[in-house]
């Protein structure tokens, strides 16, 4: 069920094991969230690393993954690093099977991969490269290689997988929404009840197993309200991701986990409100003369950190004011950054008119007035969220302080630019060819003083999701577990529809698709080996 990375990986693997495979896709087109994505897949200990002489030790990788995913439980002295047994086994399976998955897909001709090389000519680091458990390992992120031999995006990943599936007898059926999982009198999964074309209810027989790779619940407002840890505004997941597998699996007794979890990124508030099914995330804060401030006009983080962890800062609760202090934050930048990084989202090309979501002012005073007016217009969607009375005063002080940090090359508040990730991932050369950058004499090219003169610009950001990552709990074989922790015969899951092995961490680029493909592959192997089941239903 589904047609993103998890579903295709499962389908191709099962087909290669000799199983007959049908893919049922709820939407009218294939690809799920994967086709909208950057398309990277995090793959520890891959062959590209080995070819470069990069040693990616299992012990170190498991420590990094466990520390990042479960910081409150992590214990390096414990033989399972302090985390629950099933959580440890899932992380271990990720390390053991991720490279195997990529090589399997390559060997059968379904996917050609390439290692990402950054703008400095190096394999990429992970998102928490500075944690002592990480050991500075590079090169874990891979992408689909297009016919021209270049790194490509999610659409190319899906194109290659789809081509193989169609050429090898996998039937892909769109506009087929699964609504119930059918079991026999032994509680084995034997089929699915499906709505075809939005009208007709039909049934499909599952002779051996059913595998779900059907996405999270980002577009289910009720589940988002009751399970997520704070207010969210849009994201980039497929509009059909409404948590269907959660409902269906609970009906047959599945254990649910990580329901407050998500892969996150900040979103452009006004785009999210206008186009809730669109892709409106801000993955990077481009440029150097740019900061983010909250409603009090104060910086709250290193703006060059990764998108998931930046979005987590929006969930700060103030017990005295009874407010989500950082529910909305304001990306403030000057004309220099607007010009040098033009065309890199969310900045428009300078030849184009300003999009409506960009607020401008000739001075910081004017920018503040315009921001306040815009928030008043949006008040019905934000609980009346507005700027604090001392916003302007604090903003001026914040800019002055940041500018001193930029001149001295040291961010004393949030250490922006201290980390390899900041310097190689989220700070990158201008989009304008030949622009003089880094500036001569720069001590820290992740920062540059905001101009003393306008115009200044602002974008209102809220927390969004790439997709949620909670749902039925699986084991290391990708089998869905019941409430007592036993496998439900014939039911498997992978991707964002399950309780993710990553928990709330984003280990590195591709930490959504990497586990999705890996556990899809594992599911395909075990599902194809299931015995044929009788059809009596309960």
TORDO-474219 format. One record per atom (N, C-alpha, C): z, y, x. Coordinates in steps of 0.001 Angstrom, whole numbers, plus 500000, padded with zeros to 6 digits. Last residue first. Layout:
N
ZYX/...
//
This chain:
538
509777486877487229/510984487141486451/510883488509485815/506973484661487414/507596485966487585/508852486077486754/505272482237489239/506205482491488148/506965483774488409/503567481687491380/503407482953490676/504381483188489531/504445480666494775/504065480399493388/504207481670492570/503096481717497940/504173481635496953/503622481325495568/502402480650501208/501865481040499905/502926480765498844/504545481850503882/503961480779503062/503392481339501761/503595484320506332/504414483908505184/503745482739504456/501948485344508241/502519484020508500/503395483520507360/501362487869507409/500267486900507434/500766485479507642/503844489088507847/503353488906506481/502253487857506432/504006489177510639/504925488316509889/504455488088508456/501851490931511311/502011489615511945/502849488696511068/502361493213509750/501134492445509564/501224491053510147/504785494143510827/504728493665509440/503501492800509215/503900494931513366/504898493863513243/504862493270511837/502171497013512546/501666495860513301/502620494671513183/504031498724511378/502929498199510586/502348496956511234/505542499323513587/506153498459512573/505131497998511535/503530500825514994/504232499691515597/504805498765514543/502719502859513275/501752501867513732/502444500619514265/505214504180512992/504460503714511826/503476502620512223/505975504918515606/506723503879514897/505980503333513679/503693506827515905/503987505725516820/504791504616516168/503829508776513877/502756507781513847/503046506596514764/506220510156514619/505980509688513257/504982508538513278/506057510822517247/507200510003516831/507180509650515354/504160512434518433/503732511157517874/504862510262517428/506098513761521057/504921513900520200/504471512527519711/509415512330520825/508335512992521538/507164513131520601/511547511806519085/511635511438520488/510605512151521358/513238513287516929/511798513290517186/511643513084518682/515847511998514759/515312512453516044/513791512476516035/517093510922512598/516667512323512502/516059512861513790/515820507717512889/516833508505512177/516336509948512079/513848506087513872/514169507283514649/515376508029514113/513362504104512022/514112503743513229/514524504956514054/513668505328508652/513002505342509951/513906504879511088/513461503626505841/514496504274506649/514060504198508108/510023504125504650/511219503339504946/512266504202505656/507819505701504462/508386505210503203/509661504418503415/506694506335506886/507651507279506313/508272506811505009/506395503071508425/506017504467508243/507092505279507564/506708500019506522/506545500751507784/506169502188507462/507758496855505110/507537498296505061/507412498897506447/507540493949502947/507581494597504256/507325496098504102/508304490994501280/508234492453501171/508475493091502539/508742488231501260/507416488729500935/507293490233500836/512119488207500356/510943487421500752/509633488066500304/514169490504501718/513540490210500433/512242489476500747/516754489639504018/515354489982503759/514932489622502336/520052490983503475/519168489831503621/517722490229503323/521901492955502922/521368492857504271/520479491666504527/522622493364500381/523542492565501196/523012492343502611/520501494685499271/521758495420499423/522791494653500236/517729493473501325/518400493751500060/519757494401500330/515165494790503495/516433494108503267/516986494443501892/511831494178504433/512755494993503654/513994494168503331/510778493484507723/511086492969506392/512073493903505701/510237494080510329/509689494988509305/509874494447507900/511690492683512080/510425492057511666/509701492883510608/514005494108512269/513088494182513410/511756493491513143/514266495308508848/514805494710510063/513734494742511153/514582498299506800/513878497121507304/514625496544508499/515605499930503856/515943499546505226/515155498299505603/513812502288501882/514299500928502102/514538500638503581/514406505650503060/513930504704502054/514511503329502298/513281508564504871/514313507681504351/513738506780503277/511768510682505873/511723509369506523/512920508510506148/509455513200504663/510776512582504734/510648511217505402/507164514984506758/507446514113505617/508881513646505762/507310517421507832/506072516687508039/506018515623506949/508884519962505833/508809518596506352/507394518252506786/510622523067506502/509674522222505789/509696520829506379/512569525987506278/512458524601506728/511438523870505869/510723529098506516/511774528243505987/511624526854506567/509832532371507592/509797530922507777/510978530253507092/507803535148507465/509006534536506893/508859533021506962/506747537089510148/506382535992509251/507684535365508770/505927540361511301/506922539362510919/506289538325510006/505180542792513873/504791541881512802/505917540891512524/504639546185514891/505371544928514953/504994544097513727/502449548493516667/503000547831515483/503752546546515824/505326550090518284/504662549227517327/503145549234517509/506875550091521525/506119550770520478/505448549740519572/508004548559523392/508815549676522896/508142550381521723/507333545038522975/506918546405523267/507900547430522701/509450542523524244/508729543102523122/508464544570523411/509096541003527454/509745542012526601/508856542438525432/508658537502527401/508125538789527835/508734539846526923/509071534059528281/509563535289527658/508846536496528247/508002532047529711/508278531750528301/508747532992527545/507869532727532354/506710533060531522/506860532627530063/509980534168534298/510094533158533245/508987533447532236/509352536079536062/510363535114536490/510518533976535487/506320537617536952/507144537027535894/508106535992536469/504554538754538718/505972538953538965/506888538348537922/502042539183536336/502405539240537752/503891539542537905/502139537039533489/502150538384534072/502604538337535530/500193533970533549/501436534723533349/501373536101534017/497570536199532604/498806535526532226/498968534308533110/495167538127531630/496073538063532788/497432537488532397/492562536247530081/493700537160529923/494644537017531114/490434534503530122/490575535442531223/491727536410531106/490137534217526587/489710533797527935/489905534907528966/492813534044524483/491785534978524952/491384534595526377/494938532445524091/493656531964523574/492501532857524009/497187532146526918/496592532838525774/495271532210525343/498849529035527862/498039530231528134/497480530862526862/502089528242526435/500777527860526950/499931529118527097/504971526731525439/504438527945526055/503149527540526753/505388524195524581/505342525252523567/505069526639524134/504987522514526969/504552522163525616/504331523408524764/505905523672529340/504639522935529346/504109522602527953/508294525023528996/507297525600529905/505929524933529804/509841523459527286/509538524853526941/508341525377527732/509989521088528844/509331521099527538/508929522517527141/511554521885531014/510141521569531224/509384521598529910/513751524634530363/513392523230530233/511892523027530443/514241527305530326/514954526519531335/514448525081531403/513069528628528238/512325528540529489/513018527756530577/516041529751526861/514591529605526673/513875529646528018/518821529821526630/518193529140527776/516701528870527584/520265531265524810/519718529985524366/518876529277525428/521544533444526236/522029532976524935/521563531560524611/520291534137528555/521710533792528637/522262533256527323/517419533533529906/517919533670528540/519367533197528526/516027535101532604/517108534177532232/517597534484530823/514378537051533638/513935535666533702/514966534649533279/514734539741533438/515512539049534471/515130537580534615/513070540359531326/512874541040532611/513561540290533743/514167538748529321/512783538543529742/512521539179531108/516714539858529034/516575538464529470/515172538230530036/515938542358528076/516634542266529363/516543540850529917/514850541573525629/513993542204526634/514628542187528019/517115540642524286/516049539708524652/515168540301525747/518469543105523951/519072542028524734/518002541028525193/516647544502522321/517077545060523613/517624543963524516/516559542792520108/515344543041520889/515704543584522269/519235543010519247/518681541715519635/517446541892520506/519405545684518553/520239545177519647/519706543845520168/517587545665516418/517351546524517585/518152546039518786/518915543875514717/517589543551515241/517282544387516478/521254545261514067/521343544044514869/519993543672515478/520112547336512564/520929547634513744/521003546422514663/518847545827510527/518075546680511433/518850546985512709/521050544435509237/519906543739509843/519201544606510878/523276545216507864/523189545593509281/522017544916509996/522949544133505293/522917545594505489/522758546019506942/520683541298505452/522028541869505481/521939543374505727/517931540575503292/518441541005504592/519852541554504448/518166537842500879/517726539139501385/518300539439502751/517660535618498207/517900535759499646/517332537089500144/517503534845495561/517837536236495873/518121536493497329/516624532237495534/518004532510495169/518438533919495511/513933532133495982/514818531970497143/516283532205496815/512304532787493918/512051531498494563/513071531177495651/513007535306493174/513152534256492165/512936532863492748/512321536880495449/513720536550495149/513877535407494165/509979537937496350/510117536480496408/511463535984495903/510398540652496196/509320540066495394/509485538552495287/512385540879498120/512685541209496720/511647540601495790/510964540303500422/512000539372499980/512401539640498538/509408542628500574/508768541327500357/509780540301499855/511372544565501097/510568544637499879/509917543295499562/512252543691503599/513183543749502476/512432543789501148/509916544055505123/510509542724504961/511419542685503741/509673546834504970/508627545982504396/509129544560504172/511977547639506341/511765548037504947/510738547128504268/511424546496508867/512600546078508102/512444546434506629/509168547970509624/509068546519509463/510223545998508622/510296550498509863/509293550257508823/509126548764508568/511986550018512047/512521550524510775/511552550219509636/510245549312514034/511171548291513544/511795548718512222/507017550697513124/508285550724513855/509149549586513345/504875549952511630/504612550750512827/505837550849513721/504709546606510453/505337547920510420/505078548651511717/503815543773508373/503690544633509548/504418545949509343/503710540344507643/504245541653507265/504226542529508513/501690537758506642/502114538547507798/502484539952507330/500719536672504329/502048536238504760/502548536986505994/498138537593503987/499194538209503176/500586537824503641/496496538092507164/496827537286505991/498014537897505256/494649540908508215/495936540219508260/496108539365507012/491138540269508786/492220541005508132/493513540208508243/489800539500512060/490047539224510649/491140540127510099/489761539992514707/488616540482513937/488795540279512438/491908538663515698/492034540111515555/490879540711514759/492767535706513943/491890536396514880/491986537894514638/496300535330513130/494868535364512815/494064535896513997/498947533098513909/498286534370514196/496811534313513812/500540530819513650/500079531503512436/499357532826512676/497586529388515101/498462529578513934/499906529869514333/495622531282517136/496517530119517175/497537530308516059/494321533667516794/493634532459516362/494462531201516457/495725535263519640/495039535344518357/494291534042518062/497307535725521798/497313534376521220/496625534348519850/496852538435522401/496626537415523423/496534536013522841/497471539846519984/496139539903520587/495885538731521531/500127539247519427/499117539097518371/497710539061518955/501356540018521806/501281538600521476/500222538352520404/500919542844521476/500462542111522661/500321540624522371/502209543609519150/500744543623519188/500199542826520366/505025541326518670/504377542625518867/502859542485518951/507140539608516249/506335539699517467/505601541036517512/509396537487514646/509076538880514964/508282538922516271/510107535489512068/509394535445513342/508863536852513618/513006534971510444/511894535899510555/511343535883511975/514230532490508134/514296533252509377/512989534022509536/516189531257505495/514936531874505908/515170532604507221/518677530062505972/517714529443505056/516304529957505324/520821530653507558/519497530643508186/518438530037507275/522984530490505765/522766531696506570/521350531785507124/523433529612502772/522658529030503857/522210530203504739/526751530560501737/525308530769501830/524721529898502936/529480531475501482/528866530488500583/527353530666500555/530870533006503226/529884533701502393/529247532781501351/532494531001504324/533084532221503761/532126532930502813/530920528939505284/531954528620504295/532640529841503695/527568528749505703/528669529670505973/529739529458504910/525554526259507111/526292526703505926/527448527600506347/522367525736508346/523708526216508691/524366526776507431/519746524770508341/520747524178507459/522175524533507854/517958525660510183/517952526340508883/519077525852507970/517912524031512349/518798525194512417/518852525955511095/515930522180511898/517314521788511594/518258522981511616/513650523331512910/513843523343511456/515272522986511074/513965522736515626/514025524128515166/514311524179513665/513586519969515560/514913520492515872/515045521965515504/510834519852514878/511852519194514058/513227519789514312/509550521385516947/509497521795515540/510550521129514669/511358522037520023/510386521324519193/510578521618517707/511842525414521356/512207524013521148/511237523365520165/511390528074521677/510412527165522265/510812525694522141/513476529595520796/512291529513519942/511230528557520475/516670528742520829/515550528814521763/514281528574520947/518351530497518129/517949529319518897/516960529707519984/518850532776516728/519682531617516401/519370530401517269/519116536356516854/518483535104517269/519437533950516994/519797538449514048/520228537823515293/519424536560515579/519664539663511575/518942540266512688/519275539672514036/520717538373509475/521602539329510144/520941539958511369/518887536516508768/519052537667507869/519996538723508434/517655535701512099/518081535377510738/518294536654509926/514694535638514188/516021536138513837/516352535734512407/512706534758516941/513066534463515559/514483534968515318/510225536484518956/511553535918518719/511662535509517254/507924537301521515/508140536856520145/509526536231520056/506202537402523897/506935538543523324/507120538298521827/504828534960524133/506044535175524913/506863536358524404/503083532417522135/503269533691522809/504587533794523539/503898530624519122/503020530955520251/503365532311520859/505839528331518214/505987529783518155/505181530315519336/504466525476516528/504794526211517744/505028527677517405/504207524662513909/504689523709514902/505123524401516194/504599525519510843/504452526248512103/505062525365513189/502896524176507934/503919524151508976/503554525030510167/501307523788505711/501744525149506021/502811525214507110/499021522296503854/499646522114505164/500017523488505695/499710522029500278/498935522351501469/499684522051502745/501142521799498023/500533520580498536/499731520796499796/501918524419497471/502939523425497823/502375522113498353/500899527272497860/500140526026497992/501091524894498390/502814529257497460/501505529381496814/500730528070496801/504991528384498960/505171528693497544/503835528723496811/503809528110501479/504418526950500835/504606527179499342/503056530733502020/502024529707501866/502569528489501143/505608531875502226/504704532307501164/503536531346500968/506813530491504471/507378530490503122/506335530795502059/505611528330506697/505372529702506246/505755529768504774/508108526121508019/506944526391507183/506832527875506885/509225524058510740/509304525286509950/507993525505509199/509484520552510282/508916521699510996/509102522913510111/510643517123510545/510626518482510016/509827519445510894/511144514071509157/510489514714510290/510174516124509813/514333513366507680/512943513815507593/512448514154508987/517147512077505788/516330512255506975/514931512751506678/518732511328503790/518767512757504126/517846513086505289/518381508578503776/517757509359502707/517829510868502943/518993506377505391/518455507601505999/517832508547504975/518391503618503066/519033504294504187/518302505547504626/518972500965500761/518355502254501064/519115502933502204/518089497669499912/519057498550500555/518338499823500995/516704496565496791/516590496908498209/517723497821498659/516487495587494124/517704495384494907/517630495715496374/514336496231492610/514489494813492944/515606494596493965/514573498963492299/514504498133491094/514705496657491398/514259499841494893/515600499855494305/515642498971493065/511490499667495102/512321498752495885/513749498701495359/510587501695493361/510205500297493146/511121499330493882/511741504041494493/512017503630493109/511743502151492911/510579503964497080/512033504005496893/512391503493495507/507873504108496673/508431502853497180/509944502816497025/507455506765495845/507273505663494898/507942504371495372/507675509338496980/508762508373497101/508656507180496182/505459510929496900/506528511221495943/507617510154495934/502753511933498196/503975511350498752/505173511747497898/500473513210497438/500846512008496679/502130511363497181/499957515200499290/500554515579498000/501012514395497159/500948514358502611/499985514189501526/500652514507500188/502808516912504397/502546515542503966/501553515514502814/503575519373505341/502177518978505554/501886517561505096/505460521742503414/505273520880504565/503820520492504686/507964523353501308/506658522809501660/506658521943502897/510961524167502042/509818524880501481/508533524279502043/514335523241501328/513064523033502016/511952523769501284/517864523527501708/516619523962501069/515398523728501955/519464520450502883/519411521877502599/518074522244502001/519341517720503158/520581518385503550/520592519876503273/518065515720500444/517906516479501681/519102517388501920/518812514650497893/519047513897499124/518918514716500408/518290516298495701/519517515505495711/519815514829497047/515860517629496208/517059518377495836/518322517567496071/514116515507496713/514354516525497741/515641517292497458/514133514207494234/514692513536495407/514983514536496522/512897516270492722/514223515759492364/514879515067493554/510394516687493874/511382517772493900/512783517279493572/508486515053495885/509312514691494733/510483515670494713/507118515411498214/506618516086497017/507284515576495743/508379513830500143/508364515289500299/507941516033499041/508930511126500467/509119511734499141/509100513265499187/506557509183502437/507895509579502019/507929510236500655/504219506344502500/504672507721502694/506027508008502096/503436503678502328/503021504602501261/503589506011501378/503155501065503170/503058502152504138/502665503398503371/504250497854502424/504181499248501993/504135500175503204/502910494738501805/503368495647502853/503186497072502356/503533491605500389/503107492984500149/503722493857501237/502397488181500847/503336489298501000/502687490602500560/500862485960499840/501847485801500912/502875486934500942/499546486750497513/499735485322497793/500813485097498849/499878488898495110/500165488880496544/500491487440496924/497727490025492603/498477488897493133/498657489068494639/497951492877490622/497371492257491800/498300491144492267/497279494105487347/498161493418488292/497356492816489438/496954497316485670/496483495994486071/497486495385487042/496500499830483397/497517499080484135/496990497679484406/494469502718483403/494554501279483146/495629500621484011/494911505488484404/494947505046483006/495300503567482863/494466506278487008/495353507093486195/495518506622484772/492982504354488319/492296505522487794/493135506383486881/495378501949487595/494057502193488163/493408503400487488/498564501168488429/497794502022487523/496477502361488215/499919497911488923/499194499067489444/498539499845488308/502222495631490158/501661496243488959/501135497620489349/501897492922492429/502144494338492176/501530494747490843/503432489851493661/502368490713493169/502826492132492923/505510488411494648/504271487676494381/503146488571493863/508446488141496437/507420489078495979/506095488330495850/511003486037495211/509961486280496198/508938487258495616/512944485192493483/513033486561494000/512084486811495167/512350482895492240/513119482763493487/513261484115494192/510700483529490163/512084483183489828/512953482938491052/508861486299491651/508975485051490899/510445484714490688/508159489825491181/508806488700491861/508753487450490989/506383492834491729/506596491651490900/507170490514491736/506940496235491689/506846495068492560/507225493849491729/505130498899490142/506186497882490110/505875496781491109/503140500737490772/504301501209490009/505433500186489935/500563501981492801/501487500872492559/502727501410491855/497569503372491964/498982503693492177/499857502499491814/494514503876493031/495315502731492592/496776502997492954/492627505543494194/493036505774492797/493741504563492208/490876503122496313/491552504389496038/491827504527494547/490892500299498121/490740500735496740/491555502005496514/489312498434500495/490143499627500323/489863500205498946/489275495253501882/488855496056500735/489834497210500539/488188494075504888/489363494630504211/488870495546503094/486036493091506406/486394492458505144/487669492923504493/485307494513508650/485934493198508813/486565492675507529/484404497020508208/483478496094508859/484023494679508928/486663498257507177/485513498023506298/484543497006506891/488279498322509509/488717497640508291/487536497299507392/486816499913511287/487079498508511606/487441497741510338/486810502348509885/485546501697510235/485758500220510528/489566502922509776/488814502644508549/487512501907508856/490119503431512473/490783502321511788/490030501933510519/488468505683512940/488291504455513704/488911503256512993/489477507534511043/488063507132511029/487856505817511763/492138507872511842/491844507198510579/490392506728510538/491647509207514296/492446507984514252/492129507195512988/490320511441513339/489604510495514189/490342509164514249/492328512727511911/491128512297511190/490316511299512003/494249513390513858/494506512326512908/493281511833512175/492201514166516793/493305514351515862/493403513192514875/491508513409520294/491193513912518965/492423513859518069/490315513641523615/491463513505522721/491128514112521367/486988512402524328/488005513443524282/489152513062523348/484701510899524338/485700510636525361/486837511619525394/483039511141522255/482727511980523415/483742511808524541/484220509591520277/483036509065520981/482617509883522193/487821510128520942/486607510204520131/485387509714520919/490800508448521057/489722508991521891/488432508976521087/493945509184519651/492646508542519497/491628509245520389/496650509483522035/495834509967520916/494585509098520797/500064509169523171/498649508811523187/497964509379521950/502908509845525085/502121510199523903/500639509912524132/504214509309527460/504407508378526346/503520508676525137/504228510872529815/503055510076529459/503201509128528298/507275510812531813/506094511449531230/505119510403530683/510789511017532074/509597510168531977/508470510920531270/513292512133532646/512075512895532913/510791512099532839/515503510727531841/515013510482533205/513675511178533492/516980510670529479/515512510635529429/514877510314530773/519675510997529761/519195509651529443/517673509543529533/520023513725530079/520132512865531262/519618511452531018/517574515755528525/518742514886528363/518833513945529560/515184517050528913/516297517444529777/517554516600529560/513331516266527046/513145515808528420/514351516068529300/512972515959524256/514284516223524850/514272515733526293/510287515390523943/510811516605523331/512221516944523797/508692514281527040/509242514104525700/509887515392525211/505718515523528730/507116515103528689/507517514876527236/502290514473529306/503327515238528629/504720514632528789/500649514437532486/501026513763531243/502237514468530631/499150517544533660/500141516480533777/500291515738532451/497739519915533649/497123518745534242/498056517563534418/498765521955532252/499040521975533690/498472520748534400/498242521375529668/497463522455530280/497726522621531768/498526517712529638/498802519076529192/498013520113529992/497033514875528338/497285515617529571/497443517081529189/497570511933526525/497487513392526505/497864513966527867/495484509096526913/496774509728527169/496623511245527167/493673507464524329/493664508281525537/495033508930525680/492125504621522690/493204505579522938/493011506323524250/490406503254520010/490306503642521416/491286504775521669/490681500665517722/491168501980518132/491029502165519634/489504498209517181/489851499077516057/490218500488516478/488978496168518952/487948497169518726/488233498138517610/490882494456519748/490070494012518612/489018495052518229/492005495925521824/491321494669522129/490462494176520973/493230498075520477/492135498308521424/491314497042521639/495195496831519002/494157497576518287/492965497875519192/496690495779521157/496104494896520147/494951495597519430/497544498115522413/496636497215523119/495964496244522161/499240499151520435/498081499930520881/497068499036521584/501144497048520301/500368497461519130/499100498187519539/502250497021522870/501544495836522366/500636496202521196/503581499435522802/502426499283523680/501587498079523266/505562498699520838/504657499843520661/503400499708521522/507393496649521315/506160496332520595/505161497491520480/509694497461522715/509048496199523071/507638496062522502/510454499877521470/510104499847522890/509268498606523218/510878498903518854/509940499993519101/509510500000520564/512876497040519225/511552496579518807/510497497647519048/514960498807519833/514501497856520843/513104497338520507/515210500056517377/514845500852518548/514318499947519660/515987497819515868/514764498551515528/514284499393516709/518391497111517089/517276496161517115/515953496835516761/519965499351516487/519646499034517880/518432498111517960/520128499087513720/519530500293514297/519109500041515742/521502496670513519/520121496750513037/519412497973513606/524015497382514761/523152496322515285/521706496462514824/524746500906515260/524765499659514489/523729498654514991/525612502092518629/524950502241517333/524938500906516591/526646501784521180/527488502388520157/526871502480518781/525056500335522857/525064501799523007/525781502505521870/525506497710522818/524482498202521887/524496499730521831/527479497606524705/526273496817524971/525151497124523985/528869500772525690/528779499684524721/527468498925524916/528619502911527330/529359501763527853/529286500553526931/527387504978525990/526621504280527022/527317503049527578/527357505574522761/528359505184523753/527655504379524837/526687507480519911/526221507000521209/527372506761522178/527304508649517556/527734507268517760/527505506788519189/526219511136517528/527622511031517127/528176509626517335/523523510763518139/524403511409519127/525882511248518813/521215508986517450/522596508810516976/523585509453517947/518803509808518607/518845509438517189/520257509388516631/519496510321521290/518852511364520489/518967511063518989/520604507864522119/521354509124522276/520803510217521364/518484506085521616/519763505943520915/520571507234520963/516491507024523361/516233506925521924/517534506869521134/517822506822525884/517290508097525386/517119508061523872/518374504064525974/519462505047526044/519002506401525492/515818503004525922/516741502709524820/517911503685524808/514835504005528371/514202504391527110/515139504152525935/516487502697530225/516518504155530117/515925504626528796/515788500005529763/517178500448529651/517261501959529454/512990499978530301/513515499707528965/514925500251528802/511324502455532224/512271501351532135/512850501213530729/508509503256533171/509204503572531923/510155502419531610/506968504616535896/507840503528535471/508650503974534259/503739505413536620/504938505919535945/505748504738535432/501299504817537713/502483504528538501/503765505077537913/499160505076536113/499523506261536899/500753506027537771/499194502658534811/498054502959535681/498331504160536581/501506502979533273/501507502007534363/500362502269535338/500585504880531436/501699505175532339/501664504249533543/498638503375530202/498236504593530908/499341505050531861/500044501361528905/499242501012530091/498794502243530872/503438502425528048/502037502115527765/501239501910529052/506193502899527608/505749501845528518/504304501438528251/506072504158524240/506738503964525530/506142502792526299/504294506150522436/504142504762522863/504805504563524215/503541508084519720/504505507932520813/504586506461521179/500493509327518902/501392508199518652/502231507934519902/498892512129517249/499499511476518399/500361510300517995/497799513574515108/497267512259515415/497863511556516609/498281515880513763/497752515996515116/497257514672515651/497261515112510312/498184515306511433/497463515571512745/495912514334508126/496189515766508252/496861516110509581/495895511620508285/494603512288508424/494757513797508559/498592510970507777/498020510795509113/496743511606509299/499128511112505112/499517512258505933/498888512178507320/496222509363503946/497607509781503804/497910511048504587/493746508066504049/494263508733505244/495697509181505173/491312508447501340/492203507710502234/492771508610503325/491348509738497970/490760509616499301/491782508981500227/492832509761495731/491400509535495548/490657509444496872/495961507944496191/495111509135496134/493647508756495935/496990505333496468/497285506125495275/496318507293495100/495394502481497593/495724503870497897/495869504660496607/495643499298498777/495703500081497548/496201501479497881/493807496919500488/494602498135500627/494497498935499335/493881493453500920/493441494552500069/494373495729500321/493037490659502890/493779491912502781/493086492878501819/493693487389503958/492862488236503102/493664489489502777/494479486563507389/494858486817505998/493766487597505270/494040486220510095/493342485349509158/493656485577507699/494990488018511822/495722486750511765/495106485791510756/493435490183511259/493162489464512505/493905488138512586/494747491009508943/493381490481508858/493027489692510104/497137491957509984/497149490801509084/495764490169508988/496114494148511487/496829493046512138/496818491803511267/495015495732509471/494157495214510539/494815494033511234/497314496304507912/496160495626507329/495281494991508402/499021497666509709/499437496416509068/498239495624508574/497435499880510317/497900499006511388/498305497647510831/497134501006507758/495970500470508466/496381499534509592/499819501727507181/499099500784506329/497897500181507048/500437503567509252/501240502364509038/500452501313508275/498453505602508958/498560504820510189/499324503522509990/497457505310505496/497705506057506712/497846505116507891/497234504213502993/496062504146503876/496203505087505064/499035502116500618/498841503275501454/497612503117502331/500000498818500846/500000500000500000/500000501233500882/
//
